Amino acid sequence: MNKYIKTALFAILILTTISFNGFAQAAQLDDLRASANSFSRVMARSLPFNSTIGLNWSDAYIGKLIPSAPPHFGLGISMGFTTMSLEAISGLMDFFGGDISMPLGMNSMVLPAYTAEARIGGFFLPFDIGLKAGYMPNTNLPFYDFAVNYMLVGADVRYAIMEGNAVLPKISFGVGFNYLSGGISATGSNIIINHSGGSITINSPRIGLKWHAYTFDFTAQISKSFFIITPYIGLGATYSRSSAGFSIDATITTTGSTSGIDDFVITNSNMSAMHSYSGLFGYRVFGGFSINLAVFKIDLTGMYDIRERSYGTTIGFRFQL
């Protein structure tokens, strides 16, 4: 099953085209600083939204575990993507002599994600607990000269303020925690970076963009089943600490003074810069429906980040009692 999930993730990722000129170029350190800051800021604000992929089940509440009653639990997988501004990442790629583009003139960058997930009803009280995890080690994409890595883990607890019946819907409030990390890397062009104190020469670079985020997530959700369809809608709020930046593995030589470039870490084999942003708030609306086929359910979810004006979608498959 993991093979098919990765294949689907590749199908999303190859929508992104990354290429480099393959020849040396000269650039200014101030331009790198501006491009890196822009990328870090936009990526950091986009990560909390992406971290909420997974555990988007149609049922606002799956039921509690009580003696002499059927257990309530489920297992499944989900995959999808959220978007972010393409302009922020393309500016940094331009600096390194590269190009990144999306098909059909899209002006948004796609951030894919997938998780394996489980949910179980709480004991006696009307709550349930969810767990999710997705992982891909640093992997070269077939037919493309760039690699990706990815990790998403999370958990939530939802309490039902209305357990639902034949007439009334299910309504729950939830709180969760997510950790997301990832990156892409590719072989770049040689580059000479000039600054007021001298220059930095980078030969045979492997350029990587990196990010991670810690997110607290709060949700409110309502759902109601009608025959084999369960529509649902919810609101979510996130509070996070995110970091993003770049790292270059290369043969690096410097001339002159390196004063004034303290915001970069430079050695003879690496140059990097990471920026962290704390106290980021995000707000989203999400909803969709599931198709219920006995104990098997297919979830289709759409999401919209109100603050960042980005969107996302996921599809999930689960077995649930």
DRENDO-1510 file (C-alpha; in Angstrom, 1 decimal, always signed):
<recs>
REC; n; res; u; v; w
REC; 1; MET; +0.0; +0.0; +0.0 .
REC; 2; ASN; +2.9; +2.4; +0.8 .
REC; 3; LYS; +4.1; +2.0; -2.8 .
REC; 4; TYR; +0.8; +3.2; -4.2 .
REC; 5; ILE; +0.7; +6.1; -1.8 .
REC; 6; LYS; +4.2; +7.2; -2.8 .
REC; 7; THR; +3.2; +6.9; -6.5 .
REC; 8; ALA; +0.3; +9.2; -5.9 .
REC; 9; LEU; +2.5; +11.6; -4.1 .
REC; 10; PHE; +4.9; +11.6; -7.0 .
REC; 11; ALA; +2.0; +12.3; -9.4 .
REC; 12; ILE; +1.3; +15.5; -7.5 .
REC; 13; LEU; +5.0; +16.5; -7.1 .
REC; 14; ILE; +5.9; +16.1; -10.8 .
REC; 15; LEU; +3.4; +18.8; -11.6 .
REC; 16; THR; +6.3; +21.0; -10.3 .
REC; 17; THR; +9.1; +21.5; -12.9 .
REC; 18; ILE; +12.5; +22.4; -11.4 .
REC; 19; SER; +15.5; +23.1; -13.7 .
REC; 20; PHE; +18.9; +24.9; -13.5 .
REC; 21; ASN; +20.9; +26.7; -16.2 .
REC; 22; GLY; +24.0; +24.7; -15.6 .
REC; 23; PHE; +26.5; +27.6; -15.9 .
REC; 24; ALA; +28.1; +29.9; -13.4 .
REC; 25; GLN; +26.6; +33.2; -12.6 .
REC; 26; ALA; +27.3; +36.2; -10.4 .
REC; 27; ALA; +24.9; +37.6; -7.9 .
REC; 28; GLN; +24.7; +40.0; -4.9 .
REC; 29; LEU; +24.4; +38.9; -1.3 .
REC; 30; ASP; +21.6; +41.4; -0.6 .
REC; 31; ASP; +19.5; +39.8; -3.3 .
REC; 32; LEU; +20.0; +36.4; -1.7 .
REC; 33; ARG; +19.1; +37.8; +1.7 .
REC; 34; ALA; +15.9; +39.4; +0.3 .
REC; 35; SER; +14.9; +36.2; -1.6 .
REC; 36; ALA; +15.6; +33.9; +1.3 .
REC; 37; ASN; +13.6; +36.1; +3.7 .
REC; 38; SER; +10.6; +36.2; +1.4 .
REC; 39; PHE; +10.7; +32.4; +0.9 .
REC; 40; SER; +11.0; +31.7; +4.6 .
REC; 41; ARG; +8.2; +34.1; +5.6 .
REC; 42; VAL; +5.7; +32.7; +3.0 .
REC; 43; MET; +6.6; +29.1; +3.6 .
REC; 44; ALA; +6.4; +29.4; +7.4 .
REC; 45; ARG; +2.9; +30.9; +7.1 .
REC; 46; SER; +1.8; +28.1; +4.8 .
REC; 47; LEU; +3.1; +25.1; +6.8 .
REC; 48; PRO; +0.3; +25.2; +9.6 .
REC; 49; PHE; -2.4; +24.8; +6.9 .
REC; 50; ASN; -0.5; +21.8; +5.3 .
REC; 51; SER; +0.0; +20.2; +8.7 .
REC; 52; THR; -3.8; +19.8; +9.1 .
REC; 53; ILE; -4.0; +17.2; +6.3 .
REC; 54; GLY; -5.1; +13.9; +7.8 .
REC; 55; LEU; -7.8; +12.8; +10.2 .
REC; 56; ASN; -10.4; +14.8; +8.2 .
REC; 57; TRP; -13.1; +12.2; +8.8 .
REC; 58; SER; -16.7; +13.1; +7.9 .
REC; 59; ASP; -18.0; +11.9; +11.2 .
REC; 60; ALA; -17.7; +14.7; +13.8 .
REC; 61; TYR; -17.7; +12.0; +16.4 .
REC; 62; ILE; -17.3; +8.2; +15.9 .
REC; 63; GLY; -18.8; +7.0; +19.3 .
REC; 64; LYS; -17.4; +5.9; +22.6 .
REC; 65; LEU; -16.3; +2.5; +24.0 .
REC; 66; ILE; -18.7; +1.1; +26.5 .
REC; 67; PRO; -19.1; -2.5; +27.8 .
REC; 68; SER; -21.5; -4.8; +26.0 .
REC; 69; ALA; -21.6; -2.6; +22.9 .
REC; 70; PRO; -19.7; -2.7; +19.6 .
REC; 71; PRO; -16.4; -1.0; +19.6 .
REC; 72; HIS; -15.9; +2.3; +17.7 .
REC; 73; PHE; -12.6; +2.6; +15.8 .
REC; 74; GLY; -11.3; +3.1; +12.4 .
REC; 75; LEU; -8.1; +2.8; +10.3 .
REC; 76; GLY; -7.4; +4.5; +7.0 .
REC; 77; ILE; -5.1; +6.6; +4.7 .
REC; 78; SER; -5.5; +10.1; +3.2 .
REC; 79; MET; -3.6; +12.2; +0.7 .
REC; 80; GLY; -3.9; +15.6; -0.7 .
REC; 81; PHE; -2.3; +19.0; -1.0 .
REC; 82; THR; -2.4; +22.6; +0.0 .
REC; 83; THR; -1.1; +25.6; -1.9 .
REC; 84; MET; +1.2; +28.6; -1.3 .
REC; 85; SER; +2.5; +31.5; -3.3 .
REC; 86; LEU; +4.7; +30.4; -6.2 .
REC; 87; GLU; +6.3; +33.9; -6.3 .
REC; 88; ALA; +8.2; +33.5; -3.0 .
REC; 89; ILE; +9.9; +30.2; -4.0 .
REC; 90; SER; +10.5; +31.2; -7.6 .
REC; 91; GLY; +12.4; +34.3; -6.4 .
REC; 92; LEU; +14.9; +32.2; -4.5 .
REC; 93; MET; +15.2; +29.7; -7.3 .
REC; 94; ASP; +15.9; +32.6; -9.7 .
REC; 95; PHE; +18.8; +33.7; -7.5 .
REC; 96; PHE; +20.4; +30.2; -7.8 .
REC; 97; GLY; +20.0; +30.2; -11.6 .
REC; 98; GLY; +17.0; +27.8; -11.4 .
REC; 99; ASP; +13.5; +27.8; -12.5 .
REC; 100; ILE; +10.4; +26.4; -10.9 .
REC; 101; SER; +7.0; +26.4; -12.6 .
REC; 102; MET; +3.5; +24.9; -12.4 .
REC; 103; PRO; +1.4; +23.7; -15.4 .
REC; 104; LEU; -1.5; +25.6; -16.9 .
REC; 105; GLY; -0.2; +28.9; -15.7 .
REC; 106; MET; -0.9; +28.2; -12.1 .
REC; 107; ASN; +0.4; +30.9; -9.7 .
REC; 108; SER; +0.4; +28.6; -6.7 .
REC; 109; MET; +3.0; +26.1; -5.4 .
REC; 110; VAL; +1.6; +22.7; -4.5 .
REC; 111; LEU; +2.6; +21.2; -1.1 .
REC; 112; PRO; +1.5; +17.5; -1.1 .
REC; 113; ALA; +1.0; +15.4; +2.0 .
REC; 114; TYR; -0.2; +11.9; +3.0 .
REC; 115; THR; -0.9; +10.1; +6.3 .
REC; 116; ALA; -1.8; +6.7; +7.6 .
REC; 117; GLU; -4.4; +7.3; +10.4 .
REC; 118; ALA; -6.4; +5.7; +13.1 .
REC; 119; ARG; -9.2; +6.9; +15.4 .
REC; 120; ILE; -10.8; +5.2; +18.4 .
REC; 121; GLY; -13.7; +6.1; +20.6 .
REC; 122; GLY; -13.1; +7.3; +24.2 .
REC; 123; PHE; -14.0; +5.3; +27.3 .
REC; 124; PHE; -17.5; +6.1; +28.7 .
REC; 125; LEU; -17.3; +9.8; +28.0 .
REC; 126; PRO; -18.3; +11.0; +24.5 .
REC; 127; PHE; -14.9; +11.7; +23.0 .
REC; 128; ASP; -12.6; +10.1; +20.4 .
REC; 129; ILE; -8.8; +10.1; +19.8 .
REC; 130; GLY; -7.0; +10.3; +16.5 .
REC; 131; LEU; -3.5; +9.5; +15.4 .
REC; 132; LYS; -1.8; +10.1; +12.0 .
REC; 133; ALA; +1.7; +9.7; +10.5 .
REC; 134; GLY; +3.2; +10.1; +7.1 .
REC; 135; TYR; +6.9; +9.7; +6.2 .
REC; 136; MET; +9.1; +9.7; +3.1 .
REC; 137; PRO; +12.9; +9.6; +3.5 .
REC; 138; ASN; +15.0; +11.6; +1.1 .
REC; 139; THR; +13.9; +10.1; -2.2 .
REC; 140; ASN; +14.9; +11.0; -5.8 .
REC; 141; LEU; +11.9; +11.4; -8.1 .
REC; 142; PRO; +12.0; +9.2; -11.1 .
REC; 143; PHE; +12.8; +11.0; -14.3 .
REC; 144; TYR; +13.5; +14.3; -12.4 .
REC; 145; ASP; +16.7; +15.7; -11.1 .
REC; 146; PHE; +15.4; +16.6; -7.7 .
REC; 147; ALA; +14.7; +14.8; -4.4 .
REC; 148; VAL; +12.1; +15.2; -1.7 .
REC; 149; ASN; +11.7; +14.3; +2.0 .
REC; 150; TYR; +8.7; +14.5; +4.2 .
REC; 151; MET; +7.3; +13.8; +7.7 .
REC; 152; LEU; +4.0; +14.5; +9.2 .
REC; 153; VAL; +2.8; +13.2; +12.6 .
REC; 154; GLY; -0.1; +14.3; +14.7 .
REC; 155; ALA; -2.8; +13.5; +17.2 .
REC; 156; ASP; -6.1; +15.0; +18.3 .
REC; 157; VAL; -8.9; +14.6; +20.8 .
REC; 158; ARG; -12.5; +15.5; +19.9 .
REC; 159; TYR; -15.3; +15.9; +22.5 .
REC; 160; ALA; -18.9; +15.5; +21.3 .
REC; 161; ILE; -21.2; +18.2; +22.6 .
REC; 162; MET; -24.0; +16.5; +20.6 .
REC; 163; GLU; -23.7; +12.8; +19.9 .
REC; 164; GLY; -26.3; +12.8; +17.2 .
REC; 165; ASN; -29.3; +10.6; +16.5 .
REC; 166; ALA; -31.9; +10.0; +13.7 .
REC; 167; VAL; -32.8; +13.6; +13.8 .
REC; 168; LEU; -30.0; +15.6; +15.4 .
REC; 169; PRO; -26.5; +16.0; +13.9 .
REC; 170; LYS; -23.1; +15.2; +15.5 .
REC; 171; ILE; -21.2; +18.3; +16.8 .
REC; 172; SER; -17.7; +18.2; +18.3 .
REC; 173; PHE; -14.9; +20.4; +19.4 .
REC; 174; GLY; -11.3; +19.2; +19.1 .
REC; 175; VAL; -7.7; +20.0; +20.0 .
REC; 176; GLY; -4.7; +18.5; +18.3 .
REC; 177; PHE; -0.9; +18.8; +17.8 .
REC; 178; ASN; +1.0; +18.3; +14.6 .
REC; 179; TYR; +4.7; +18.2; +13.6 .
REC; 180; LEU; +5.6; +18.7; +9.9 .
REC; 181; SER; +8.9; +18.7; +8.2 .
REC; 182; GLY; +10.1; +18.4; +4.6 .
REC; 183; GLY; +12.3; +19.7; +1.9 .
REC; 184; ILE; +13.3; +19.5; -1.8 .
REC; 185; SER; +16.8; +19.5; -3.2 .
REC; 186; ALA; +18.5; +19.6; -6.6 .
REC; 187; THR; +21.9; +20.0; -8.2 .
REC; 188; GLY; +22.4; +23.7; -9.1 .
REC; 189; SER; +24.7; +26.0; -11.0 .
REC; 190; ASN; +28.0; +27.4; -9.9 .
REC; 191; ILE; +27.6; +30.8; -8.5 .
REC; 192; ILE; +29.7; +33.7; -7.2 .
REC; 193; ILE; +28.0; +35.9; -4.6 .
REC; 194; ASN; +29.5; +39.4; -4.2 .
REC; 195; HIS; +29.2; +41.5; -1.1 .
REC; 196; SER; +30.7; +44.7; +0.3 .
REC; 197; GLY; +33.5; +42.8; +2.1 .
REC; 198; GLY; +34.5; +40.3; -0.7 .
REC; 199; SER; +32.9; +37.3; -2.4 .
REC; 200; ILE; +31.7; +33.8; -1.9 .
REC; 201; THR; +32.3; +31.2; -4.6 .
REC; 202; ILE; +30.1; +28.1; -4.6 .
REC; 203; ASN; +31.1; +25.2; -6.9 .
REC; 204; SER; +29.1; +22.0; -7.7 .
REC; 205; PRO; +26.2; +22.9; -5.3 .
REC; 206; ARG; +23.4; +20.7; -4.1 .
REC; 207; ILE; +20.7; +23.2; -3.2 .
REC; 208; GLY; +18.1; +22.3; -0.7 .
REC; 209; LEU; +15.0; +24.1; +0.6 .
REC; 210; LYS; +14.0; +23.0; +4.1 .
REC; 211; TRP; +11.1; +23.6; +6.5 .
REC; 212; HIS; +9.4; +22.4; +9.7 .
REC; 213; ALA; +6.5; +23.4; +11.9 .
REC; 214; TYR; +5.0; +22.6; +15.3 .
REC; 215; THR; +1.2; +23.3; +15.3 .
REC; 216; PHE; -1.6; +23.4; +17.8 .
REC; 217; ASP; -4.9; +22.9; +16.1 .
REC; 218; PHE; -8.4; +23.7; +17.4 .
REC; 219; THR; -11.5; +22.6; +15.5 .
REC; 220; ALA; -15.3; +22.6; +15.6 .
REC; 221; GLN; -17.2; +20.2; +13.3 .
REC; 222; ILE; -20.8; +19.2; +12.5 .
REC; 223; SER; -21.9; +16.2; +10.5 .
REC; 224; LYS; -25.2; +14.4; +9.6 .
REC; 225; SER; -25.6; +11.1; +7.7 .
REC; 226; PHE; -28.2; +10.7; +5.0 .
REC; 227; PHE; -28.3; +7.1; +3.7 .
REC; 228; ILE; -24.8; +6.4; +2.3 .
REC; 229; ILE; -23.7; +10.1; +2.3 .
REC; 230; THR; -22.4; +12.0; +5.3 .
REC; 231; PRO; -21.8; +15.7; +4.6 .
REC; 232; TYR; -19.8; +17.7; +7.1 .
REC; 233; ILE; -18.4; +21.2; +7.7 .
REC; 234; GLY; -16.0; +22.7; +10.2 .
REC; 235; LEU; -13.9; +25.6; +11.3 .
REC; 236; GLY; -10.2; +25.3; +12.4 .
REC; 237; ALA; -7.7; +27.6; +14.1 .
REC; 238; THR; -4.0; +27.0; +14.3 .
REC; 239; TYR; -1.2; +28.4; +16.5 .
REC; 240; SER; +2.3; +27.4; +15.4 .
REC; 241; ARG; +6.0; +27.9; +15.4 .
REC; 242; SER; +7.5; +27.4; +11.9 .
REC; 243; SER; +10.9; +27.6; +10.3 .
REC; 244; ALA; +12.1; +27.6; +6.7 .
REC; 245; GLY; +15.2; +28.3; +4.8 .
REC; 246; PHE; +17.9; +26.9; +2.5 .
REC; 247; SER; +21.0; +24.8; +2.7 .
REC; 248; ILE; +23.7; +24.4; +0.1 .
REC; 249; ASP; +26.2; +21.5; +0.1 .
REC; 250; ALA; +29.1; +22.6; -2.1 .
REC; 251; THR; +32.8; +23.5; -2.3 .
REC; 252; ILE; +32.8; +27.0; -1.0 .
REC; 253; THR; +35.6; +29.6; -0.9 .
REC; 254; THR; +35.5; +33.1; +0.4 .
REC; 255; THR; +37.6; +36.2; -0.2 .
REC; 256; GLY; +37.8; +39.3; +1.9 .
REC; 257; SER; +35.9; +40.0; +5.1 .
REC; 258; THR; +32.8; +38.0; +6.1 .
REC; 259; SER; +31.5; +40.7; +8.4 .
REC; 260; GLY; +28.0; +41.8; +7.9 .
REC; 261; ILE; +26.8; +38.3; +6.8 .
REC; 262; ASP; +26.0; +36.9; +10.3 .
REC; 263; ASP; +22.5; +35.8; +9.2 .
REC; 264; PHE; +24.2; +33.1; +7.1 .
REC; 265; VAL; +26.1; +30.1; +8.3 .
REC; 266; ILE; +29.1; +29.5; +6.0 .
REC; 267; THR; +31.8; +26.8; +6.1 .
REC; 268; ASN; +34.0; +25.4; +3.3 .
REC; 269; SER; +31.3; +22.8; +2.5 .
REC; 270; ASN; +28.0; +24.4; +3.4 .
REC; 271; MET; +26.1; +27.6; +3.3 .
REC; 272; SER; +22.7; +27.9; +5.0 .
REC; 273; ALA; +20.1; +30.2; +6.5 .
REC; 274; MET; +17.0; +29.3; +8.5 .
REC; 275; HIS; +14.4; +31.8; +9.8 .
REC; 276; SER; +11.9; +30.9; +12.5 .
REC; 277; TYR; +8.5; +32.5; +13.1 .
REC; 278; SER; +6.6; +32.1; +16.4 .
REC; 279; GLY; +3.1; +32.8; +17.4 .
REC; 280; LEU; +1.6; +32.3; +13.9 .
REC; 281; PHE; -2.2; +32.2; +13.8 .
REC; 282; GLY; -4.2; +30.6; +11.0 .
REC; 283; TYR; -7.9; +30.1; +10.3 .
REC; 284; ARG; -9.6; +27.8; +7.9 .
REC; 285; VAL; -12.9; +26.4; +6.9 .
REC; 286; PHE; -13.1; +22.8; +5.8 .
REC; 287; GLY; -15.9; +20.4; +4.7 .
REC; 288; GLY; -17.0; +17.8; +2.3 .
REC; 289; PHE; -18.7; +14.4; +2.4 .
REC; 290; SER; -18.1; +10.8; +2.7 .
REC; 291; ILE; -19.5; +7.9; +0.8 .
REC; 292; ASN; -20.3; +5.1; +3.2 .
REC; 293; LEU; -20.2; +1.5; +1.9 .
REC; 294; ALA; -20.9; -0.7; +4.9 .
REC; 295; VAL; -17.8; -0.5; +7.0 .
REC; 296; PHE; -15.7; +1.2; +4.2 .
REC; 297; LYS; -15.8; +5.0; +3.8 .
REC; 298; ILE; -14.4; +7.4; +1.2 .
REC; 299; ASP; -13.8; +10.9; +2.4 .
REC; 300; LEU; -13.6; +13.9; +0.1 .
REC; 301; THR; -12.5; +17.2; +1.8 .
REC; 302; GLY; -12.0; +20.7; +0.7 .
REC; 303; MET; -10.1; +23.3; +2.8 .
REC; 304; TYR; -9.6; +27.1; +2.6 .
REC; 305; ASP; -7.1; +29.1; +4.6 .
REC; 306; ILE; -8.8; +32.4; +5.3 .
REC; 307; ARG; -5.7; +34.3; +6.3 .
REC; 308; GLU; -3.4; +33.2; +3.5 .
REC; 309; ARG; -6.1; +32.8; +0.9 .
REC; 310; SER; -4.8; +29.3; -0.1 .
REC; 311; TYR; -6.8; +26.2; -0.6 .
REC; 312; GLY; -6.4; +22.4; -0.2 .
REC; 313; THR; -8.1; +19.1; -0.9 .
REC; 314; THR; -7.7; +15.6; +0.4 .
REC; 315; ILE; -9.2; +12.1; -0.3 .
REC; 316; GLY; -9.3; +9.4; +2.3 .
REC; 317; PHE; -10.1; +5.8; +2.5 .
REC; 318; ARG; -10.9; +4.1; +5.8 .
REC; 319; PHE; -12.4; +1.0; +7.5 .
REC; 320; GLN; -14.6; +2.0; +10.4 .
REC; 321; LEU; -16.8; +0.3; +13.0 .
</recs>
